[in-house]
Amino acid sequence: METIDRQFIGGKLVTSHVRVTQAVYNPFDNTLNGRVTLANSVDVENAIAGAKAAFPAWSRTTLEERKRWLARIDDQQARG
């Protein structure tokens, strides 16, 4: 079972400020898929600031560019 313990904030994967995790279940058969680490207010504020800073450039990207970026984020998370 995988536990995702980092969050993508400000263009990089960062460790959350809390160690509380939440189970993630498959809605089809209710099997446990894994766990994710929750965020606190510091993580949320950092994410909002990162999103605001990234928006001007991100809003000019194409759908294909966005797909590539999201795939890269997924690859980074998988590598740990």
PyMOL Python script that loads the backbone (N, CA, C, O; Angstrom):
from pymol import cmd

cmd.read_pdbstr("""\
ATOM      1  N   MET A   1       0.842  -1.168   0.000  1.00  0.00           N
ATOM      2  CA  MET A   1       0.000   0.000   0.000  1.00  0.00           C
ATOM      3  C   MET A   1       0.895   1.242   0.000  1.00  0.00           C
ATOM      4  O   MET A   1       1.820   1.353   0.805  1.00  0.00           O
ATOM      5  N   GLU A   2       0.613   2.148  -0.892  1.00  0.00           N
ATOM      6  CA  GLU A   2       1.417   3.363  -1.030  1.00  0.00           C
ATOM      7  C   GLU A   2       0.896   4.467  -0.116  1.00  0.00           C
ATOM      8  O   GLU A   2      -0.312   4.626   0.059  1.00  0.00           O
ATOM      9  N   THR A   3       1.818   5.220   0.461  1.00  0.00           N
ATOM     10  CA  THR A   3       1.471   6.433   1.196  1.00  0.00           C
ATOM     11  C   THR A   3       2.146   7.596   0.494  1.00  0.00           C
ATOM     12  O   THR A   3       3.372   7.643   0.388  1.00  0.00           O
ATOM     13  N   ILE A   4       1.348   8.524   0.019  1.00  0.00           N
ATOM     14  CA  ILE A   4       1.883   9.735  -0.610  1.00  0.00           C
ATOM     15  C   ILE A   4       2.101  10.743   0.510  1.00  0.00           C
ATOM     16  O   ILE A   4       1.150  11.201   1.143  1.00  0.00           O
ATOM     17  N   ASP A   5       3.361  11.081   0.744  1.00  0.00           N
ATOM     18  CA  ASP A   5       3.681  11.917   1.895  1.00  0.00           C
ATOM     19  C   ASP A   5       4.186  13.307   1.521  1.00  0.00           C
ATOM     20  O   ASP A   5       4.662  14.054   2.376  1.00  0.00           O
ATOM     21  N   ARG A   6       4.079  13.646   0.235  1.00  0.00           N
ATOM     22  CA  ARG A   6       4.523  14.968  -0.191  1.00  0.00           C
ATOM     23  C   ARG A   6       3.431  15.624  -1.026  1.00  0.00           C
ATOM     24  O   ARG A   6       2.524  14.964  -1.534  1.00  0.00           O
ATOM     25  N   GLN A   7       3.547  16.935  -1.148  1.00  0.00           N
ATOM     26  CA  GLN A   7       2.579  17.706  -1.910  1.00  0.00           C
ATOM     27  C   GLN A   7       3.328  18.580  -2.912  1.00  0.00           C
ATOM     28  O   GLN A   7       4.434  19.050  -2.643  1.00  0.00           O
ATOM     29  N   PHE A   8       2.709  18.787  -4.065  1.00  0.00           N
ATOM     30  CA  PHE A   8       3.320  19.608  -5.106  1.00  0.00           C
ATOM     31  C   PHE A   8       2.941  21.062  -4.845  1.00  0.00           C
ATOM     32  O   PHE A   8       1.806  21.473  -5.082  1.00  0.00           O
ATOM     33  N   ILE A   9       3.912  21.835  -4.352  1.00  0.00           N
ATOM     34  CA  ILE A   9       3.678  23.234  -3.993  1.00  0.00           C
ATOM     35  C   ILE A   9       4.837  24.070  -4.529  1.00  0.00           C
ATOM     36  O   ILE A   9       6.004  23.761  -4.287  1.00  0.00           O
ATOM     37  N   GLY A  10       4.507  25.116  -5.248  1.00  0.00           N
ATOM     38  CA  GLY A  10       5.537  26.027  -5.737  1.00  0.00           C
ATOM     39  C   GLY A  10       6.498  25.382  -6.722  1.00  0.00           C
ATOM     40  O   GLY A  10       7.669  25.757  -6.792  1.00  0.00           O
ATOM     41  N   GLY A  11       6.002  24.406  -7.487  1.00  0.00           N
ATOM     42  CA  GLY A  11       6.827  23.780  -8.512  1.00  0.00           C
ATOM     43  C   GLY A  11       7.691  22.630  -8.036  1.00  0.00           C
ATOM     44  O   GLY A  11       8.514  22.121  -8.797  1.00  0.00           O
ATOM     45  N   LYS A  12       7.519  22.209  -6.783  1.00  0.00           N
ATOM     46  CA  LYS A  12       8.319  21.075  -6.300  1.00  0.00           C
ATOM     47  C   LYS A  12       7.518  20.254  -5.296  1.00  0.00           C
ATOM     48  O   LYS A  12       6.532  20.721  -4.725  1.00  0.00           O
ATOM     49  N   LEU A  13       7.963  19.038  -5.103  1.00  0.00           N
ATOM     50  CA  LEU A  13       7.338  18.179  -4.105  1.00  0.00           C
ATOM     51  C   LEU A  13       7.925  18.505  -2.742  1.00  0.00           C
ATOM     52  O   LEU A  13       9.141  18.454  -2.554  1.00  0.00           O
ATOM     53  N   VAL A  14       7.066  18.839  -1.798  1.00  0.00           N
ATOM     54  CA  VAL A  14       7.510  19.209  -0.457  1.00  0.00           C
ATOM     55  C   VAL A  14       6.798  18.341   0.576  1.00  0.00           C
ATOM     56  O   VAL A  14       5.684  17.866   0.354  1.00  0.00           O
ATOM     57  N   THR A  15       7.461  18.150   1.695  1.00  0.00           N
ATOM     58  CA  THR A  15       6.877  17.394   2.796  1.00  0.00           C
ATOM     59  C   THR A  15       5.879  18.271   3.525  1.00  0.00           C
ATOM     60  O   THR A  15       6.152  19.440   3.797  1.00  0.00           O
ATOM     61  N   SER A  16       4.734  17.713   3.837  1.00  0.00           N
ATOM     62  CA  SER A  16       3.701  18.437   4.563  1.00  0.00           C
ATOM     63  C   SER A  16       4.183  18.797   5.964  1.00  0.00           C
ATOM     64  O   SER A  16       5.083  18.156   6.508  1.00  0.00           O
ATOM     65  N   HIS A  17       3.580  19.817   6.532  1.00  0.00           N
ATOM     66  CA  HIS A  17       3.916  20.229   7.887  1.00  0.00           C
ATOM     67  C   HIS A  17       3.251  19.364   8.954  1.00  0.00           C
ATOM     68  O   HIS A  17       3.519  19.540  10.142  1.00  0.00           O
ATOM     69  N   VAL A  18       2.402  18.448   8.554  1.00  0.00           N
ATOM     70  CA  VAL A  18       1.759  17.531   9.498  1.00  0.00           C
ATOM     71  C   VAL A  18       2.019  16.101   9.054  1.00  0.00           C
ATOM     72  O   VAL A  18       2.339  15.858   7.890  1.00  0.00           O
ATOM     73  N   ARG A  19       1.887  15.166   9.963  1.00  0.00           N
ATOM     74  CA  ARG A  19       2.121  13.759   9.645  1.00  0.00           C
ATOM     75  C   ARG A  19       0.830  12.952   9.685  1.00  0.00           C
ATOM     76  O   ARG A  19       0.875  11.722   9.715  1.00  0.00           O
ATOM     77  N   VAL A  20      -0.303  13.611   9.685  1.00  0.00           N
ATOM     78  CA  VAL A  20      -1.598  12.933   9.711  1.00  0.00           C
ATOM     79  C   VAL A  20      -1.924  12.447   8.300  1.00  0.00           C
ATOM     80  O   VAL A  20      -1.800  13.197   7.331  1.00  0.00           O
ATOM     81  N   THR A  21      -2.341  11.187   8.196  1.00  0.00           N
ATOM     82  CA  THR A  21      -2.690  10.642   6.893  1.00  0.00           C
ATOM     83  C   THR A  21      -4.169  10.293   6.833  1.00  0.00           C
ATOM     84  O   THR A  21      -4.839  10.121   7.851  1.00  0.00           O
ATOM     85  N   GLN A  22      -4.652  10.195   5.600  1.00  0.00           N
ATOM     86  CA  GLN A  22      -6.048   9.850   5.333  1.00  0.00           C
ATOM     87  C   GLN A  22      -6.070   8.671   4.371  1.00  0.00           C
ATOM     88  O   GLN A  22      -5.358   8.671   3.366  1.00  0.00           O
ATOM     89  N   ALA A  23      -6.877   7.676   4.673  1.00  0.00           N
ATOM     90  CA  ALA A  23      -7.024   6.532   3.776  1.00  0.00           C
ATOM     91  C   ALA A  23      -7.785   6.956   2.517  1.00  0.00           C
ATOM     92  O   ALA A  23      -8.693   7.785   2.574  1.00  0.00           O
ATOM     93  N   VAL A  24      -7.394   6.370   1.376  1.00  0.00           N
ATOM     94  CA  VAL A  24      -8.069   6.618   0.107  1.00  0.00           C
ATOM     95  C   VAL A  24      -8.628   5.282  -0.378  1.00  0.00           C
ATOM     96  O   VAL A  24      -7.894   4.312  -0.569  1.00  0.00           O
ATOM     97  N   TYR A  25      -9.946   5.257  -0.571  1.00  0.00           N
ATOM     98  CA  TYR A  25     -10.617   4.018  -0.961  1.00  0.00           C
ATOM     99  C   TYR A  25     -11.107   4.081  -2.396  1.00  0.00           C
ATOM    100  O   TYR A  25     -11.486   5.142  -2.890  1.00  0.00           O
ATOM    101  N   ASN A  26     -11.095   2.929  -3.062  1.00  0.00           N
ATOM    102  CA  ASN A  26     -11.654   2.795  -4.395  1.00  0.00           C
ATOM    103  C   ASN A  26     -13.179   2.866  -4.256  1.00  0.00           C
ATOM    104  O   ASN A  26     -13.764   2.063  -3.529  1.00  0.00           O
ATOM    105  N   PRO A  27     -13.828   3.808  -4.936  1.00  0.00           N
ATOM    106  CA  PRO A  27     -15.276   3.945  -4.776  1.00  0.00           C
ATOM    107  C   PRO A  27     -16.066   2.785  -5.393  1.00  0.00           C
ATOM    108  O   PRO A  27     -17.234   2.587  -5.060  1.00  0.00           O
ATOM    109  N   PHE A  28     -15.440   2.029  -6.278  1.00  0.00           N
ATOM    110  CA  PHE A  28     -16.132   0.909  -6.915  1.00  0.00           C
ATOM    111  C   PHE A  28     -16.301  -0.263  -5.963  1.00  0.00           C
ATOM    112  O   PHE A  28     -17.399  -0.801  -5.823  1.00  0.00           O
ATOM    113  N   ASP A  29     -15.212  -0.661  -5.306  1.00  0.00           N
ATOM    114  CA  ASP A  29     -15.292  -1.862  -4.463  1.00  0.00           C
ATOM    115  C   ASP A  29     -14.864  -1.627  -3.012  1.00  0.00           C
ATOM    116  O   ASP A  29     -14.766  -2.571  -2.227  1.00  0.00           O
ATOM    117  N   ASN A  30     -14.610  -0.359  -2.661  1.00  0.00           N
ATOM    118  CA  ASN A  30     -14.263   0.034  -1.297  1.00  0.00           C
ATOM    119  C   ASN A  30     -12.956  -0.582  -0.792  1.00  0.00           C
ATOM    120  O   ASN A  30     -12.754  -0.706   0.417  1.00  0.00           O
ATOM    121  N   THR A  31     -12.065  -0.967  -1.716  1.00  0.00           N
ATOM    122  CA  THR A  31     -10.759  -1.471  -1.293  1.00  0.00           C
ATOM    123  C   THR A  31      -9.839  -0.287  -1.022  1.00  0.00           C
ATOM    124  O   THR A  31      -9.976   0.773  -1.632  1.00  0.00           O
ATOM    125  N   LEU A  32      -8.913  -0.481  -0.111  1.00  0.00           N
ATOM    126  CA  LEU A  32      -7.970   0.572   0.247  1.00  0.00           C
ATOM    127  C   LEU A  32      -6.924   0.720  -0.854  1.00  0.00           C
ATOM    128  O   LEU A  32      -6.204  -0.229  -1.163  1.00  0.00           O
ATOM    129  N   ASN A  33      -6.842   1.917  -1.447  1.00  0.00           N
ATOM    130  CA  ASN A  33      -5.846   2.194  -2.493  1.00  0.00           C
ATOM    131  C   ASN A  33      -4.519   2.645  -1.904  1.00  0.00           C
ATOM    132  O   ASN A  33      -3.460   2.331  -2.449  1.00  0.00           O
ATOM    133  N   GLY A  34      -4.565   3.374  -0.803  1.00  0.00           N
ATOM    134  CA  GLY A  34      -3.356   3.905  -0.200  1.00  0.00           C
ATOM    135  C   GLY A  34      -3.714   4.971   0.813  1.00  0.00           C
ATOM    136  O   GLY A  34      -4.849   5.056   1.283  1.00  0.00           O
ATOM    137  N   ARG A  35      -2.721   5.780   1.138  1.00  0.00           N
ATOM    138  CA  ARG A  35      -2.931   6.854   2.106  1.00  0.00           C
ATOM    139  C   ARG A  35      -2.265   8.126   1.571  1.00  0.00           C
ATOM    140  O   ARG A  35      -1.272   8.062   0.846  1.00  0.00           O
ATOM    141  N   VAL A  36      -2.818   9.261   1.935  1.00  0.00           N
ATOM    142  CA  VAL A  36      -2.226  10.553   1.592  1.00  0.00           C
ATOM    143  C   VAL A  36      -2.029  11.363   2.860  1.00  0.00           C
ATOM    144  O   VAL A  36      -2.843  11.302   3.781  1.00  0.00           O
ATOM    145  N   THR A  37      -0.948  12.120   2.899  1.00  0.00           N
ATOM    146  CA  THR A  37      -0.687  13.003   4.032  1.00  0.00           C
ATOM    147  C   THR A  37      -1.507  14.265   3.849  1.00  0.00           C
ATOM    148  O   THR A  37      -1.537  14.850   2.767  1.00  0.00           O
ATOM    149  N   LEU A  38      -2.163  14.675   4.905  1.00  0.00           N
ATOM    150  CA  LEU A  38      -2.999  15.865   4.856  1.00  0.00           C
ATOM    151  C   LEU A  38      -2.146  17.126   4.959  1.00  0.00           C
ATOM    152  O   LEU A  38      -0.967  17.065   5.309  1.00  0.00           O
ATOM    153  N   ALA A  39      -2.754  18.262   4.652  1.00  0.00           N
ATOM    154  CA  ALA A  39      -2.072  19.549   4.715  1.00  0.00           C
ATOM    155  C   ALA A  39      -2.612  20.351   5.892  1.00  0.00           C
ATOM    156  O   ALA A  39      -3.724  20.120   6.367  1.00  0.00           O
ATOM    157  N   ASN A  40      -1.801  21.294   6.348  1.00  0.00           N
ATOM    158  CA  ASN A  40      -2.299  22.219   7.361  1.00  0.00           C
ATOM    159  C   ASN A  40      -2.380  23.613   6.746  1.00  0.00           C
ATOM    160  O   ASN A  40      -2.175  23.772   5.543  1.00  0.00           O
ATOM    161  N   SER A  41      -2.675  24.615   7.555  1.00  0.00           N
ATOM    162  CA  SER A  41      -2.864  25.968   7.025  1.00  0.00           C
ATOM    163  C   SER A  41      -1.588  26.532   6.402  1.00  0.00           C
ATOM    164  O   SER A  41      -1.669  27.310   5.451  1.00  0.00           O
ATOM    165  N   VAL A  42      -0.429  26.165   6.905  1.00  0.00           N
ATOM    166  CA  VAL A  42       0.839  26.626   6.320  1.00  0.00           C
ATOM    167  C   VAL A  42       0.989  26.051   4.911  1.00  0.00           C
ATOM    168  O   VAL A  42       1.359  26.766   3.980  1.00  0.00           O
ATOM    169  N   ASP A  43       0.699  24.755   4.761  1.00  0.00           N
ATOM    170  CA  ASP A  43       0.781  24.130   3.443  1.00  0.00           C
ATOM    171  C   ASP A  43      -0.197  24.781   2.465  1.00  0.00           C
ATOM    172  O   ASP A  43       0.144  25.032   1.309  1.00  0.00           O
ATOM    173  N   VAL A  44      -1.403  25.049   2.936  1.00  0.00           N
ATOM    174  CA  VAL A  44      -2.415  25.673   2.075  1.00  0.00           C
ATOM    175  C   VAL A  44      -1.991  27.072   1.670  1.00  0.00           C
ATOM    176  O   VAL A  44      -2.115  27.436   0.501  1.00  0.00           O
ATOM    177  N   GLU A  45      -1.492  27.863   2.609  1.00  0.00           N
ATOM    178  CA  GLU A  45      -1.036  29.217   2.277  1.00  0.00           C
ATOM    179  C   GLU A  45       0.122  29.176   1.281  1.00  0.00           C
ATOM    180  O   GLU A  45       0.171  29.993   0.361  1.00  0.00           O
ATOM    181  N   ASN A  46       1.048  28.240   1.453  1.00  0.00           N
ATOM    182  CA  ASN A  46       2.153  28.094   0.500  1.00  0.00           C
ATOM    183  C   ASN A  46       1.641  27.684  -0.873  1.00  0.00           C
ATOM    184  O   ASN A  46       2.135  28.171  -1.890  1.00  0.00           O
ATOM    185  N   ALA A  47       0.658  26.797  -0.910  1.00  0.00           N
ATOM    186  CA  ALA A  47       0.094  26.356  -2.183  1.00  0.00           C
ATOM    187  C   ALA A  47      -0.619  27.501  -2.901  1.00  0.00           C
ATOM    188  O   ALA A  47      -0.493  27.648  -4.117  1.00  0.00           O
ATOM    189  N   ILE A  48      -1.359  28.300  -2.158  1.00  0.00           N
ATOM    190  CA  ILE A  48      -2.046  29.449  -2.762  1.00  0.00           C
ATOM    191  C   ILE A  48      -1.041  30.445  -3.329  1.00  0.00           C
ATOM    192  O   ILE A  48      -1.214  30.942  -4.442  1.00  0.00           O
ATOM    193  N   ALA A  49       0.005  30.735  -2.565  1.00  0.00           N
ATOM    194  CA  ALA A  49       1.032  31.667  -3.041  1.00  0.00           C
ATOM    195  C   ALA A  49       1.723  31.122  -4.285  1.00  0.00           C
ATOM    196  O   ALA A  49       1.984  31.867  -5.230  1.00  0.00           O
ATOM    197  N   GLY A  50       2.020  29.821  -4.289  1.00  0.00           N
ATOM    198  CA  GLY A  50       2.643  29.204  -5.458  1.00  0.00           C
ATOM    199  C   GLY A  50       1.743  29.244  -6.671  1.00  0.00           C
ATOM    200  O   GLY A  50       2.204  29.508  -7.781  1.00  0.00           O
ATOM    201  N   ALA A  51       0.446  28.982  -6.467  1.00  0.00           N
ATOM    202  CA  ALA A  51      -0.507  29.004  -7.584  1.00  0.00           C
ATOM    203  C   ALA A  51      -0.650  30.410  -8.164  1.00  0.00           C
ATOM    204  O   ALA A  51      -0.708  30.585  -9.381  1.00  0.00           O
ATOM    205  N   LYS A  52      -0.705  31.403  -7.289  1.00  0.00           N
ATOM    206  CA  LYS A  52      -0.810  32.788  -7.775  1.00  0.00           C
ATOM    207  C   LYS A  52       0.425  33.179  -8.583  1.00  0.00           C
ATOM    208  O   LYS A  52       0.311  33.839  -9.616  1.00  0.00           O
ATOM    209  N   ALA A  53       1.596  32.774  -8.115  1.00  0.00           N
ATOM    210  CA  ALA A  53       2.834  33.107  -8.826  1.00  0.00           C
ATOM    211  C   ALA A  53       2.920  32.390 -10.168  1.00  0.00           C
ATOM    212  O   ALA A  53       3.441  32.942 -11.137  1.00  0.00           O
ATOM    213  N   ALA A  54       2.408  31.159 -10.226  1.00  0.00           N
ATOM    214  CA  ALA A  54       2.518  30.352 -11.449  1.00  0.00           C
ATOM    215  C   ALA A  54       1.428  30.666 -12.473  1.00  0.00           C
ATOM    216  O   ALA A  54       1.597  30.375 -13.657  1.00  0.00           O
ATOM    217  N   PHE A  55       0.325  31.249 -12.043  1.00  0.00           N
ATOM    218  CA  PHE A  55      -0.824  31.404 -12.932  1.00  0.00           C
ATOM    219  C   PHE A  55      -0.537  32.148 -14.233  1.00  0.00           C
ATOM    220  O   PHE A  55      -0.965  31.675 -15.286  1.00  0.00           O
ATOM    221  N   PRO A  56       0.156  33.278 -14.224  1.00  0.00           N
ATOM    222  CA  PRO A  56       0.358  33.985 -15.502  1.00  0.00           C
ATOM    223  C   PRO A  56       1.009  33.102 -16.574  1.00  0.00           C
ATOM    224  O   PRO A  56       0.552  33.090 -17.717  1.00  0.00           O
ATOM    225  N   ALA A  57       2.050  32.376 -16.228  1.00  0.00           N
ATOM    226  CA  ALA A  57       2.716  31.511 -17.215  1.00  0.00           C
ATOM    227  C   ALA A  57       1.870  30.277 -17.518  1.00  0.00           C
ATOM    228  O   ALA A  57       1.736  29.887 -18.679  1.00  0.00           O
ATOM    229  N   TRP A  58       1.297  29.655 -16.478  1.00  0.00           N
ATOM    230  CA  TRP A  58       0.510  28.428 -16.662  1.00  0.00           C
ATOM    231  C   TRP A  58      -0.708  28.682 -17.546  1.00  0.00           C
ATOM    232  O   TRP A  58      -1.080  27.821 -18.343  1.00  0.00           O
ATOM    233  N   SER A  59      -1.320  29.825 -17.418  1.00  0.00           N
ATOM    234  CA  SER A  59      -2.535  30.119 -18.188  1.00  0.00           C
ATOM    235  C   SER A  59      -2.250  30.263 -19.682  1.00  0.00           C
ATOM    236  O   SER A  59      -3.171  30.222 -20.498  1.00  0.00           O
ATOM    237  N   ARG A  60      -0.988  30.431 -20.036  1.00  0.00           N
ATOM    238  CA  ARG A  60      -0.624  30.542 -21.457  1.00  0.00           C
ATOM    239  C   ARG A  60      -0.181  29.208 -22.068  1.00  0.00           C
ATOM    240  O   ARG A  60       0.131  29.155 -23.258  1.00  0.00           O
ATOM    241  N   THR A  61      -0.150  28.135 -21.276  1.00  0.00           N
ATOM    242  CA  THR A  61       0.286  26.849 -21.814  1.00  0.00           C
ATOM    243  C   THR A  61      -0.857  26.160 -22.543  1.00  0.00           C
ATOM    244  O   THR A  61      -2.033  26.428 -22.295  1.00  0.00           O
ATOM    245  N   THR A  62      -0.479  25.266 -23.448  1.00  0.00           N
ATOM    246  CA  THR A  62      -1.480  24.493 -24.189  1.00  0.00           C
ATOM    247  C   THR A  62      -1.892  23.274 -23.369  1.00  0.00           C
ATOM    248  O   THR A  62      -1.259  22.932 -22.370  1.00  0.00           O
ATOM    249  N   LEU A  63      -2.959  22.634 -23.811  1.00  0.00           N
ATOM    250  CA  LEU A  63      -3.412  21.411 -23.154  1.00  0.00           C
ATOM    251  C   LEU A  63      -2.322  20.350 -23.181  1.00  0.00           C
ATOM    252  O   LEU A  63      -2.114  19.662 -22.182  1.00  0.00           O
ATOM    253  N   GLU A  64      -1.628  20.202 -24.288  1.00  0.00           N
ATOM    254  CA  GLU A  64      -0.560  19.198 -24.391  1.00  0.00           C
ATOM    255  C   GLU A  64       0.581  19.490 -23.425  1.00  0.00           C
ATOM    256  O   GLU A  64       1.124  18.571 -22.812  1.00  0.00           O
ATOM    257  N   GLU A  65       0.951  20.775 -23.284  1.00  0.00           N
ATOM    258  CA  GLU A  65       1.996  21.136 -22.327  1.00  0.00           C
ATOM    259  C   GLU A  65       1.565  20.807 -20.894  1.00  0.00           C
ATOM    260  O   GLU A  65       2.365  20.317 -20.097  1.00  0.00           O
ATOM    261  N   ARG A  66       0.319  21.074 -20.580  1.00  0.00           N
ATOM    262  CA  ARG A  66      -0.185  20.788 -19.232  1.00  0.00           C
ATOM    263  C   ARG A  66      -0.179  19.282 -18.959  1.00  0.00           C
ATOM    264  O   ARG A  66       0.150  18.847 -17.856  1.00  0.00           O
ATOM    265  N   LYS A  67      -0.538  18.505 -19.956  1.00  0.00           N
ATOM    266  CA  LYS A  67      -0.501  17.040 -19.799  1.00  0.00           C
ATOM    267  C   LYS A  67       0.925  16.571 -19.497  1.00  0.00           C
ATOM    268  O   LYS A  67       1.137  15.733 -18.620  1.00  0.00           O
ATOM    269  N   ARG A  68       1.901  17.119 -20.231  1.00  0.00           N
ATOM    270  CA  ARG A  68       3.299  16.730 -20.003  1.00  0.00           C
ATOM    271  C   ARG A  68       3.747  17.105 -18.594  1.00  0.00           C
ATOM    272  O   ARG A  68       4.420  16.316 -17.930  1.00  0.00           O
ATOM    273  N   TRP A  69       3.385  18.290 -18.137  1.00  0.00           N
ATOM    274  CA  TRP A  69       3.759  18.714 -16.787  1.00  0.00           C
ATOM    275  C   TRP A  69       3.156  17.801 -15.723  1.00  0.00           C
ATOM    276  O   TRP A  69       3.842  17.398 -14.784  1.00  0.00           O
ATOM    277  N   LEU A  70       1.884  17.480 -15.869  1.00  0.00           N
ATOM    278  CA  LEU A  70       1.227  16.611 -14.894  1.00  0.00           C
ATOM    279  C   LEU A  70       1.842  15.213 -14.890  1.00  0.00           C
ATOM    280  O   LEU A  70       1.966  14.591 -13.835  1.00  0.00           O
ATOM    281  N   ALA A  71       2.224  14.722 -16.061  1.00  0.00           N
ATOM    282  CA  ALA A  71       2.899  13.416 -16.130  1.00  0.00           C
ATOM    283  C   ALA A  71       4.250  13.481 -15.419  1.00  0.00           C
ATOM    284  O   ALA A  71       4.632  12.528 -14.740  1.00  0.00           O
ATOM    285  N   ARG A  72       4.971  14.581 -15.562  1.00  0.00           N
ATOM    286  CA  ARG A  72       6.262  14.742 -14.869  1.00  0.00           C
ATOM    287  C   ARG A  72       6.083  14.765 -13.355  1.00  0.00           C
ATOM    288  O   ARG A  72       6.877  14.174 -12.622  1.00  0.00           O
ATOM    289  N   ILE A  73       5.042  15.445 -12.889  1.00  0.00           N
ATOM    290  CA  ILE A  73       4.765  15.475 -11.458  1.00  0.00           C
ATOM    291  C   ILE A  73       4.475  14.063 -10.958  1.00  0.00           C
ATOM    292  O   ILE A  73       4.966  13.656  -9.905  1.00  0.00           O
ATOM    293  N   ASP A  74       3.679  13.326 -11.715  1.00  0.00           N
ATOM    294  CA  ASP A  74       3.352  11.955 -11.335  1.00  0.00           C
ATOM    295  C   ASP A  74       4.613  11.100 -11.298  1.00  0.00           C
ATOM    296  O   ASP A  74       4.783  10.292 -10.384  1.00  0.00           O
ATOM    297  N   ASP A  75       5.501  11.267 -12.282  1.00  0.00           N
ATOM    298  CA  ASP A  75       6.758  10.517 -12.305  1.00  0.00           C
ATOM    299  C   ASP A  75       7.623  10.847 -11.088  1.00  0.00           C
ATOM    300  O   ASP A  75       8.220   9.951 -10.491  1.00  0.00           O
ATOM    301  N   GLN A  76       7.690  12.116 -10.722  1.00  0.00           N
ATOM    302  CA  GLN A  76       8.473  12.532  -9.552  1.00  0.00           C
ATOM    303  C   GLN A  76       7.928  11.889  -8.286  1.00  0.00           C
ATOM    304  O   GLN A  76       8.688  11.410  -7.444  1.00  0.00           O
ATOM    305  N   GLN A  77       6.599  11.882  -8.156  1.00  0.00           N
ATOM    306  CA  GLN A  77       5.988  11.296  -6.969  1.00  0.00           C
ATOM    307  C   GLN A  77       6.268   9.812  -6.910  1.00  0.00           C
ATOM    308  O   GLN A  77       6.527   9.278  -5.832  1.00  0.00           O
ATOM    309  N   ALA A  78       6.224   9.133  -8.045  1.00  0.00           N
ATOM    310  CA  ALA A  78       6.456   7.690  -8.082  1.00  0.00           C
ATOM    311  C   ALA A  78       7.887   7.343  -7.703  1.00  0.00           C
ATOM    312  O   ALA A  78       8.135   6.301  -7.096  1.00  0.00           O
ATOM    313  N   ARG A  79       8.837   8.218  -8.060  1.00  0.00           N
ATOM    314  CA  ARG A  79      10.250   7.965  -7.726  1.00  0.00           C
ATOM    315  C   ARG A  79      10.549   8.248  -6.263  1.00  0.00           C
ATOM    316  O   ARG A  79      11.555   7.785  -5.725  1.00  0.00           O
ATOM    317  N   GLY A  80       9.672   9.008  -5.624  1.00  0.00           N
ATOM    318  CA  GLY A  80       9.873   9.317  -4.204  1.00  0.00           C
ATOM    319  C   GLY A  80      10.860  10.363  -4.052  1.00  0.00           C
ATOM    320  O   GLY A  80      11.167  10.763  -2.929  1.00  0.00           O
TER     321      GLY A  80
END
""", "prot")
cmd.dss("prot")
cmd.show_as("cartoon", "prot")
cmd.util.cbc("prot")
cmd.orient("prot")
